[in-house]
Amino acid sequence: MTTTSQRVEDLTGKTALITGGSAGIGRASAILLARHGAQVAITGRNEERGRKVAREIEEAGGEAHFMVSDVRFADQCQRAVGETLERYGRIDILFNNAGVYYPNTVPDCSESEWDLTIDTSLKGAFLMSKYSLPSMIERGSGVIIHCSSGWGIQGGERAAAYCAAKGGLVVMTKAMAIDHGPRGIRVNCICPGDTDTPMLPDDAKQRGLSWESYLEGASDRPMGRIGSAEEIARAVLFLSTDASSFVTGTALVVDGGGIAG
Ligand SMILES: NC(=O)c1ccc[n+]([C@@H]2O[C@H](COP(=O)([O-])OP(=O)(O)OC[C@H]3O[C@@H](n4cnc5c(N)ncnc54)[C@H](O)[C@@H]3O)[C@@H](O)[C@H]2O)c1
């Protein structure tokens, strides 16, 4: 018997387009949305890794398609959206997940690190939304989810460019929700806390910390641990489905209480 919550979370016949879907939170979200019936279009820069995720989804009985696309470039975003529409005929869910992080203060941050950070998280979300929205507006429905961070809400040490990008996404979410709500489009963002993905060991290394001491830093938080990519993906699923049918313009913090204090 199908329960009401299974029905609400059913994404059969829907298409999700996920940027940076070959690793971490993007990969976990692609797998979870596909498990709930969505056909999943994934973008990323690494073809081998991306195809591997698509294969993994297909081997589990789902439908997935990987496209090499760098979110920093308008022509590549436009091509990814066009290819998704051509293949699946619609984009119901856009998850602007791609992001990069360089732990730097403003004086230490090079201009290229600043540009990479802002262009990947903020401009990438703008470009992918810009090209996806017309078909959503035409259909009168759609869901856009940006990937912000706890550091989009509060500041963090050696994270000025990252906080600027992620903070920008929180307010852009609200502006887009106002603009597109009347056409049936919901726009939200998630704000994960530290999550076990390839991004964190990279950060630990760049800060000169061992993985063990990095993890110890999470032990005084309310839930005493970092999150898993699957736990963040469940928030993406919630915002993707009718379980959140009256939720728009919000920044959903998923961080085990990390910024609650
Ligand atoms: N891991 C965390 O602790 C954490 C916390 C808060 C927010 N986030 C955010 O979650 C999102 C996913 O990060 P993750 O932790 O899974 O890290 P990750 O490094 O595992 O994944 C990031 C993905 O984005 C892709 N990507 C990077 N630049 C790209 C570009 N220009 N074009 C297309 N794809 C690109 C990468 O190839 C990778 O697949 C990011 O936006 C990140 O800022 C992560």
The ligand as an SDF file (V2000), in Angstrom:
LIG
                    3D

 44 48  0  0  0  0  0  0  0  0999 V2000
   30.6180   19.8690    2.3940 N   0  0  0  0  0  0  0  0  0  0  0  0
   30.2690   20.8530    3.2110 C   0  0  0  0  0  0  0  0  0  0  0  0
   30.6250   20.8640    4.3900 O   0  0  0  0  0  0  0  0  0  0  0  0
   29.3730   21.9620    2.7110 C   0  0  0  0  0  0  0  0  0  0  0  0
   28.8040   22.8270    3.6620 C   0  0  0  0  0  0  0  0  0  0  0  0
   27.9750   23.8530    3.2150 C   0  0  0  0  0  0  0  0  0  0  0  0
   27.7100   24.0180    1.8700 C   0  0  0  0  0  0  0  0  0  0  0  0
   28.2920   23.1660    0.9750 N   0  0  0  0  0  0  0  0  0  0  0  0
   28.0020   23.3920   -0.4320 C   0  0  0  0  0  0  0  0  0  0  0  0
   27.4870   22.2080   -0.9940 O   0  0  0  0  0  0  0  0  0  0  0  0
   27.7240   22.2060   -2.3970 C   0  0  0  0  0  0  0  0  0  0  0  0
   28.2970   20.8640   -2.8010 C   0  0  0  0  0  0  0  0  0  0  0  0
   29.5710   20.7260   -2.1830 O   0  0  0  0  0  0  0  0  0  0  0  0
   30.1400   19.3280   -1.6960 P   0  0  0  0  0  0  0  0  0  0  0  0
   30.4010   19.4520   -0.2550 O   0  0  0  0  0  0  0  0  0  0  0  0
   29.3330   18.2210   -2.1930 O   0  0  0  0  0  0  0  0  0  0  0  0
   31.5850   19.4210   -2.3740 O   0  0  0  0  0  0  0  0  0  0  0  0
   32.2580   18.5710   -3.5220 P   0  0  0  0  0  0  0  0  0  0  0  0
   33.5590   19.2730   -3.7670 O   0  0  0  0  0  0  0  0  0  0  0  0
   32.2280   17.1540   -3.1930 O   0  0  0  0  0  0  0  0  0  0  0  0
   31.2570   18.8060   -4.7420 O   0  0  0  0  0  0  0  0  0  0  0  0
   31.1840   19.9970   -5.4460 C   0  0  0  0  0  0  0  0  0  0  0  0
   30.7840   19.6500   -6.8500 C   0  0  0  0  0  0  0  0  0  0  0  0
   30.7160   20.8560   -7.6220 O   0  0  0  0  0  0  0  0  0  0  0  0
   31.4300   20.6290   -8.8210 C   0  0  0  0  0  0  0  0  0  0  0  0
   31.9030   21.8920   -9.3740 N   0  0  0  0  0  0  0  0  0  0  0  0
   32.8100   22.7360   -8.8580 C   0  0  0  0  0  0  0  0  0  0  0  0
   33.0010   23.7670   -9.6910 N   0  0  0  0  0  0  0  0  0  0  0  0
   32.1760   23.5700  -10.7590 C   0  0  0  0  0  0  0  0  0  0  0  0
   31.9020   24.2860  -11.9270 C   0  0  0  0  0  0  0  0  0  0  0  0
   32.5360   25.4220  -12.1980 N   0  0  0  0  0  0  0  0  0  0  0  0
   30.9950   23.8040  -12.8110 N   0  0  0  0  0  0  0  0  0  0  0  0
   30.3480   22.6490  -12.5520 C   0  0  0  0  0  0  0  0  0  0  0  0
   30.5660   21.9130  -11.4490 N   0  0  0  0  0  0  0  0  0  0  0  0
   31.4670   22.3770  -10.5570 C   0  0  0  0  0  0  0  0  0  0  0  0
   32.5730   19.7210   -8.4170 C   0  0  0  0  0  0  0  0  0  0  0  0
   33.1870   19.1140   -9.5260 O   0  0  0  0  0  0  0  0  0  0  0  0
   31.8370   18.7600   -7.5160 C   0  0  0  0  0  0  0  0  0  0  0  0
   31.1880   17.7650   -8.2640 O   0  0  0  0  0  0  0  0  0  0  0  0
   28.6660   23.3790   -2.6720 C   0  0  0  0  0  0  0  0  0  0  0  0
   27.9280   24.4620   -3.1660 O   0  0  0  0  0  0  0  0  0  0  0  0
   29.2030   23.7060   -1.2940 C   0  0  0  0  0  0  0  0  0  0  0  0
   29.6150   25.0420   -1.1800 O   0  0  0  0  0  0  0  0  0  0  0  0
   29.1070   22.1320    1.3610 C   0  0  0  0  0  0  0  0  0  0  0  0
  1  2  1  0
  2  3  2  0
  2  4  1  0
  4  5  1  0
  4 44  2  0
  5  6  2  0
  6  7  1  0
  7  8  2  0
  8  9  1  0
  8 44  1  0
  9 10  1  0
  9 42  1  0
 10 11  1  0
 11 12  1  0
 11 40  1  0
 12 13  1  0
 13 14  1  0
 14 15  2  0
 14 16  1  0
 14 17  1  0
 17 18  1  0
 18 19  2  0
 18 20  1  0
 18 21  1  0
 21 22  1  0
 22 23  1  0
 23 24  1  0
 23 38  1  0
 24 25  1  0
 25 26  1  0
 25 36  1  0
 26 27  1  0
 26 35  1  0
 27 28  2  0
 28 29  1  0
 29 30  1  0
 29 35  2  0
 30 31  1  0
 30 32  2  0
 32 33  1  0
 33 34  2  0
 34 35  1  0
 36 37  1  0
 36 38  1  0
 38 39  1  0
 40 41  1  0
 40 42  1  0
 42 43  1  0
M  CHG  2   8   1  16  -1
M  END
$$$$
